[in-house]
Amino acid sequence: MDEPAPAEDEWKIQGRPSLPGKLLQEFLDACHAVGADKALVQTGGGNISVKVSMPVDTLGADGLGAKAGQQASLMLIKASGTDLAEVSASRGWSLVQQDVIGTFVHAQGDGKSSEQKPEAEYTRAIASALMSGARPSMETGFHALLGKAIVHTHPVAINGLLCTEEWESLVDKLYPGSCKVAFALPGLPLSLAIWRALARFTVAGKSSPRRIFLQNHGLICVGETLAEAVSLTQDTVKTAIDHYYDEGITYQAPTPGLDRAFVAQSGIDFTQHLFPDSVVFFPDGIGPGGRQDIALAWLAIAHLAWQVGSVHYLPADAVSSLLAMEAERFRRRQGVVASSSALSAKA
């Protein structure tokens, strides 16, 4: 039997290492720039990280595996379930030991472990790496594998390509040489899928990819700075939108003005799922109520996917697995709380 995931109190860390003010401000600027655009991310979705080396002496924590005077490899990342637009200097982020998480994923990827660890063990590895802040994003694993600054989003314009049967050829046409990863469950499975994709790039003598396209999920952009990663994200989305206009394809941002009737007449199945967040927040299919930013994103993506190719839904086994994941149930609870708070504020 799998060990249970960490209890809520195991995520509470006493003490808070002092982050460089400039680094924190750059992180907040990136979170707010991306989080303000519902065509890039929706409820609690997407995540941003930046890596930093800090003197062990300043951390006030034991067990870092480094001696006084040495540098510790840390990573600042958005906390799980937090909307990017709501991250602040005092909440919504996590500071983790990058090496602890990277070592765990590498051990799984290089075959040193006889079998893939269960979700609870991956979650415990992340908990053991937490230095300060709230529960880290479940995607912390792949962030630890990539370059210095990472922006992961769920852009409507990009997912219109990635939620089709033809997604690989569409990506190759618009973004030749980019890294493509077939659908994998969020968390450890996706981290391992990205680990293998990076290994293939290395074997082929290619440099590490700056863009990674995730089938039925979203986009990862890598930069030397967060501003660079945000800019690459925006440029990547613009390329897709320009392609739609050139091909006479109707692109609509996720707004209440979306033509729901057109989507229905296209034969698209509203009970099916196109991406993980639609499973988490609309387990029975897209409908009224709930987090409508996700419902509107689903409609916009379905509209695009139907125009550019054959719509590809998430398979039933993936949907079942997503519904059973503790980390996704946690995100859903966070999203419900955030939605209730927003309604109370308007009352």
Number of C-alpha atoms within 10 A of each C-alpha: 4 9 10 12 17 16 9 8 7 13 19 15 14 9 12 13 15 12 16 10 10 9 15 17 14 15 25 22 18 22 26 17 14 23 24 15 15 19 24 27 25 27 25 23 22 28 29 29 27 26 24 19 12 18 14 19 15 14 16 11 12 9 6 16 11 14 12 10 11 13 16 21 18 21 25 26 29 32 24 25 28 25 24 28 21 15 19 16 12 7 13 22 27 21 26 26 22 24 18 20 24 21 15 18 24 18 13 19 19 12 10 9 12 8 9 16 15 14 19 17 18 20 24 18 19 26 21 16 19 25 25 21 24 21 26 27 27 23 22 28 30 23 29 26 20 21 18 18 25 30 27 26 25 24 25 30 29 30 31 29 31 30 29 25 17 16 27 18 12 17 19 13 10 13 15 10 12 15 22 21 17 16 20 18 16 18 20 25 20 19 26 21 20 25 20 16 19 20 16 14 15 13 9 9 9 12 9 17 19 17 23 19 25 25 25 26 25 26 24 25 26 26 21 14 17 25 18 17 24 25 16 19 24 15 12 19 20 14 14 22 19 14 15 18 11 9 10 10 15 13 20 19 19 24 16 11 9 16 13 14 8 12 18 14 8 13 9 17 14 17 12 20 27 28 24 22 23 20 22 22 24 22 17 13 15 23 13 9 8 14 19 19 17 23 25 24 28 23 27 26 29 28 25 26 26 19 19 20 16 14 23 22 18 18 12 11 9 16 21 12 11 20 17 12 16 15 20 23 16 13 22 20 14 18 22 16 13 19 15 11 12 11 10 9 8 6 6
